[in-house]
Amino acid sequence: MHLPGKIDVSTLSQFESARPYTLGTGTDINGDGVGNDRAVVNGRQTTLDEFRGTPFAQIDLRISRNFKFGEHMGLRPFASSSTC
């Protein structure tokens, strides 16, 4: 959006669904000699990617103004704010 005084306002948005993860124990539950088994919940070994993390949303607001110096040079300082 262009505001008076040649000030530009823009947004950048990012939205992600909750990422899957596997709950591990760090111990050898099934006796195969490998200590990275999946956790047991209610007497059942969990599956790969059975659990989900937290969804993520972020919206950034940027305010900037372009300053031109001659025909080939310019400077665009900006201020940015982020909200999660």
C-alpha positions in Angstrom: 0.0 0.0 0.0 1.3 3.5 -0.9 0.7 6.2 1.7 1.2 9.9 1.4 4.8 11.1 1.6 6.0 8.2 -0.6 5.8 5.8 2.3 5.1 2.1 1.5 3.5 -0.4 3.8 3.6 -4.1 3.1 3.1 -7.4 4.9 4.6 -10.8 4.7 2.6 -13.8 6.1 3.7 -17.3 6.8 1.3 -20.1 8.0 2.3 -23.7 8.7 0.3 -26.6 9.9 1.5 -28.6 12.9 4.6 -30.7 12.1 4.5 -34.4 12.8 7.0 -36.0 15.2 7.8 -39.4 16.7 7.9 -39.7 20.5 11.1 -41.7 21.4 12.2 -43.2 24.6 16.0 -43.4 24.4 15.9 -46.9 25.8 15.7 -50.4 24.3 12.1 -51.4 24.9 11.8 -54.3 22.3 15.2 -55.9 23.2 16.9 -55.6 19.8 20.0 -53.9 21.2 19.1 -50.5 19.8 18.2 -47.8 22.3 16.0 -45.5 20.2 12.6 -47.2 20.4 9.4 -45.4 20.1 7.5 -44.7 23.3 4.8 -46.9 24.7 1.5 -45.2 25.6 -1.4 -47.2 27.2 0.5 -50.5 26.6 0.9 -49.8 22.8 4.1 -48.7 21.1 3.4 -45.5 19.2 3.8 -45.2 15.4 6.1 -43.0 13.4 4.9 -39.4 13.2 1.9 -40.1 15.4 2.0 -36.9 17.3 1.7 -33.3 16.1 3.4 -30.1 17.2 1.9 -26.7 17.4 0.7 -24.8 14.2 2.6 -21.7 13.4 1.5 -18.3 12.1 3.5 -15.2 11.6 2.7 -11.8 10.0 5.4 -9.2 9.5 4.6 -5.5 8.8 7.2 -3.4 7.0 7.2 0.4 6.5 9.7 1.8 4.1 10.4 4.9 2.0 12.6 5.1 -1.1 15.1 7.9 -1.4 16.7 8.4 -4.8 20.2 10.0 -5.3 20.6 10.9 -8.9 19.5 8.5 -11.7 21.2 5.3 -10.6 21.4 5.3 -6.8 18.8 4.9 -4.1 18.3 4.1 -0.5 15.3 2.3 1.0 15.4 2.3 4.9 12.7 0.3 6.6 11.2 -0.5 9.9 9.8 -4.0 10.5 7.6 -5.6 13.1 6.7 -9.3 13.6 3.7 -10.9 15.3 3.4 -14.6 16.1 
